[in-house]
């Protein structure tokens, strides 16, 4: 089965294949490729963009959607195990898209499910479908994925989007700049991953116009209140790094600013009108990337899309 659990399992060629599928879906997003197919969206954790873009993708491809966006209204609130939920839902669906608050939940679901599973985010671990739309956004704005300076800013400890992006970019010789307060710095396991895969990285504590002057991509992240057990610690770090329009005065012409959204206050509103702001277009790209992921999971290839 073509479950989509972690970006680390994909080769450069596989990633470029999916990106080419996304490009074709952007040219024509409405295709009757999923006629007779049912996709279950199981969101054990709140989501807006991810859930709606997956459901829109299924609808635009001619399929049908079942599922839930609030686990408290399901049998899990009665104590049903994840395994039993997956086995039950697989009776009704050809594909399961799942977001879960526990790290490793998507991997477990894929191991017990008789139908393919797409990981729509598992705790602070991975968010591979977000990474595909991030890669597509970077490719569209830079014309390449190779040899870029990518600045990751904010919550690098719990930010599953930056963890997945780091692993995906190992094929493209990036230089990463990790910009985070000590409490939210990139976990050691990902720094070791960089060393093992010869990924260059630099750590910064300052976030100003000089720090970002050489950036091709600034990837802002929200400090995630829901990941903190100590709210005092959250209050201490939540406003450490805020990107303001004045900070772009020395930036490169090709710079684009990405954010997985939702934002709180880490990007000032005066950035929105700058031509280098790309986060809303980035969210739109999620539709095309997720159409590609869904089709690939169901065994529909490029030759059926062209």
C-alpha positions in Angstrom: 0.0 0.0 0.0 1.1 3.6 -0.6 0.6 5.0 2.9 2.1 8.5 3.3 3.5 8.6 6.9 6.9 10.3 6.9 8.7 12.4 4.3 12.0 10.7 5.4 11.0 7.6 3.4 10.9 9.4 0.1 13.7 9.7 -2.4 14.5 12.9 -4.4 12.9 11.3 -7.4 9.7 10.4 -5.6 9.4 13.9 -4.2 9.9 15.5 -7.6 7.3 13.0 -9.1 4.7 14.2 -6.5 5.6 17.8 -7.2 5.0 17.3 -10.9 1.6 15.8 -10.1 0.9 18.9 -8.0 1.8 21.1 -10.9 -0.6 19.3 -13.2 -3.4 19.6 -10.6 -2.8 23.3 -10.4 -3.3 23.5 -14.1 -6.6 21.6 -13.8 -7.7 20.8 -10.2 -11.1 19.4 -11.1 -10.7 15.8 -12.4 -13.0 12.8 -12.0 -10.3 10.5 -10.8 -11.9 9.3 -7.5 -15.3 8.3 -8.8 -16.7 5.7 -6.4 -14.0 6.2 -3.9 -14.6 7.2 -0.2 -11.9 8.9 1.9 -12.2 9.1 5.7 -10.8 12.1 7.4 -10.1 11.3 11.1 -9.0 14.5 13.0 -8.3 13.7 16.6 -6.7 17.2 16.9 -8.1 20.5 15.7 -7.4 21.6 12.2 -8.7 24.1 9.6 -6.4 24.3 6.6 -5.3 20.7 6.6 -8.7 19.1 7.0 -10.5 21.5 4.6 -7.8 21.2 1.9 -7.9 17.4 2.1 -11.7 17.4 1.9 -11.7 19.9 -0.9 -9.1 17.8 -2.8 -11.3 14.7 -2.5 -14.4 16.7 -3.7 -12.5 18.2 -6.7 -11.3 14.7 -7.6 -14.8 13.3 -7.7 -14.7 11.3 -4.4 -16.7 11.4 -1.3 -15.7 12.3 2.3 -16.7 10.8 5.6 -15.1 11.3 9.0 -15.0 13.6 12.0 -13.2 16.8 13.2 -14.0 16.4 16.9 -13.0 13.1 18.5 -15.1 13.9 21.6 -18.2 13.0 19.5 -16.9 9.6 18.5 -16.5 6.2 20.3 -13.0 7.1 21.3 -14.6 9.2 24.1 -16.1 5.9 25.3 -12.6 4.3 25.4 -12.4 2.7 21.9 -8.8 2.0 21.0 -7.1 3.6 18.0 -6.7 0.2 16.4 -10.4 -0.5 16.7 -11.3 2.9 15.3 -9.0 2.3 12.3 -10.3 -1.2 11.7 -13.9 0.0 11.9 -13.4 3.0 9.6 -11.5 0.9 7.0 -14.7 -1.1 6.4 -16.2 2.0 4.9 -13.3 3.9 3.2 -10.7 3.3 0.5 -8.3 5.7 2.2 -7.8 7.2 5.7 -6.4 10.7 6.3 -5.6 11.0 10.0 -4.3 13.7 12.4 -3.5 12.6 15.9 -2.0 14.3 19.0 0.3 11.3 19.7 3.7 11.0 18.0 3.8 7.7 16.1 0.0 7.3 15.8 0.0 7.5 12.0 2.7 4.9 11.7 0.8 2.6 14.0 -2.5 3.2 12.1 -0.7 2.3 8.8 0.5 -1.0 10.3 -3.0 -2.1 11.4 -5.1 -0.6 8.6 -6.0 -2.7 5.5 -6.3 0.5 3.5 -3.7 3.2 2.9 -3.2 5.9 5.6 -2.0 9.5 5.1 -0.4 11.3 8.0 -2.0 14.7 8.5 0.1 15.4 11.5 1.1 13.3 14.5 1.9 15.3 17.6 5.2 17.2 17.4 6.6 14.5 15.1 5.8 14.8 11.4 3.5 16.7 9.0 4.5 15.3 5.6 1.6 16.6 3.5 2.4 20.2 4.7 6.0 19.5 3.6 4.8 18.7 0.1 3.0 22.0 -0.2 6.0 23.7 1.3 8.3 22.1 -1.3 5.9 23.0 -4.1 5.8 26.6 -2.8 9.6 26.8 -2.6 10.0 25.4 -6.1 7.4 27.8 -7.6 9.0 30.9 -6.0 12.6 30.0 -6.4 12.6 28.0 -9.6 14.6 25.3 -7.9 14.9 23.3 -4.6 18.7 23.1 -4.8 21.3 25.1 -2.8 19.0 27.4 -0.9 19.4 29.3 2.4 16.4 28.4 4.5 15.8 30.2 7.8 13.5 28.3 10.2 12.2 30.7 12.9 10.3 30.3 16.1 9.2 26.9 17.6 11.7 24.5 16.3 11.2 22.1 19.3 7.6 21.2 18.8 7.2 22.4 15.2 6.4 19.2 13.2 6.4 21.2 9.9 10.0 22.2 10.3 11.0 18.7 11.3 9.5 17.3 8.1 10.9 20.1 5.9 14.4 19.5 7.2 14.2 15.8 6.3 12.7 16.5 2.8 15.4 19.0 1.9 18.3 16.6 2.6 18.1 15.7 -1.1 18.7 19.3 -2.2 21.9 20.6 -0.5 20.3 23.4 1.6 21.9 25.5 4.3 19.5 25.8 7.2 19.6 28.7 9.8 17.9 27.7 13.0 16.5 30.8 14.8 14.9 30.0 18.1 15.0 30.8 21.8 16.9 28.2 23.8 13.6 26.7 25.2 12.4 26.0 21.6 15.7 25.2 19.8 15.9 22.4 17.2 16.0 19.0 19.1 19.3 17.2 19.2 17.9 14.3 17.2 17.4 16.6 14.2 20.8 18.2 14.5 22.2 14.6 14.4 20.1 13.9 11.4 21.7 17.0 9.7 25.1 15.7 10.5 24.4 12.2 9.3 23.0 13.5 6.0 25.6 16.3 5.6 23.0 19.0 5.8 24.6 22.4 6.7 23.1 24.4 9.5 23.8 27.5 11.6 22.2 28.4 14.9 21.2 32.0 15.8 19.7 33.7 18.8 19.3 37.1 17.0 16.5 37.7 14.5 16.9 41.0 12.7 17.5 42.4 9.2 21.2 41.3 9.2 20.4 37.8 10.2 17.9 37.3 7.4 19.8 39.3 4.7 20.9 36.2 2.8 17.8 34.2 3.2 16.0 32.7 0.2 13.2 31.4 2.3 12.1 32.5 5.8 9.9 29.9 7.4 8.1 31.4 10.3 6.3 29.2 12.9 3.8 29.7 15.6 4.8 29.1 19.2 2.3 26.4 20.0 0.5 27.0 23.2 -1.1 23.5 23.1 2.3 21.8 23.4 3.3 23.5 26.7 2.5 22.0 30.1 4.0 25.2 31.7 2.0 28.2 30.6 4.5 30.5 32.3 7.2 29.2 29.9 4.8 29.8 27.0 4.2 33.4 28.0 8.0 33.9 28.3 8.8 32.7 24.7 5.7 33.4 22.6 6.7 36.9 21.4 10.5 36.5 21.2 10.6 36.6 17.4 8.2 38.7 15.4 8.8 39.4 11.7 8.1 43.1 10.8 8.1 44.8 7.5 11.0 47.0 8.4 13.2 43.9 8.9 13.0 43.1 5.1 15.0 46.2 4.1 18.2 44.2 3.4 16.5 41.1 2.1 17.2 39.5 -1.3 14.8 40.1 -4.2 13.9 36.5 -4.4 13.1 36.1 -0.7 9.7 34.5 0.1 8.2 34.3 3.5 6.4 31.0 4.4 4.3 30.1 7.4 2.2 26.8 7.9 -0.5 28.9 9.6 -2.4 29.7 11.7 -0.3 32.7 12.8 -0.8 34.5 16.1 1.5 37.5 16.2 4.8 36.2 14.9 4.3 38.0 11.5 3.2 41.6 11.8 0.3 42.6 9.6 2.4 45.1 7.8 4.2 42.2 6.1 1.1 41.0 4.4 1.2 43.6 1.6 4.9 43.0 0.9 5.5 41.1 -2.4 7.8 38.7 -0.4 4.9 37.4 1.7 3.8 34.1 0.3 2.0 32.3 3.2 -1.6 32.7 1.9 -0.5 31.4 -1.6 1.3 28.7 0.2 -1.9 27.5 1.8 -3.6 27.5 -1.6 -0.9 25.2 -2.9 -2.0 22.7 -0.3 -4.9 21.7 -2.4 -2.7 20.7 -5.4 -0.1 19.0 -3.2 -2.8 17.0 -1.4 -4.5 16.0 -4.6 -1.2 14.5 -5.6 -0.7 12.7 -2.3 -4.3 11.3 -2.4 -3.9 10.0 -5.9 -0.5 8.5 -5.3 -1.9 6.7 -2.2 -4.7 5.2 -4.3 -2.3 4.1 -7.1 -3.2 6.8 -9.5 -0.1 7.9 -11.4 1.2 10.7 -13.6 0.2 8.8 -16.8 -3.5 8.9 -15.7 -3.3 12.6 -14.9 -1.6 14.0 -18.1 
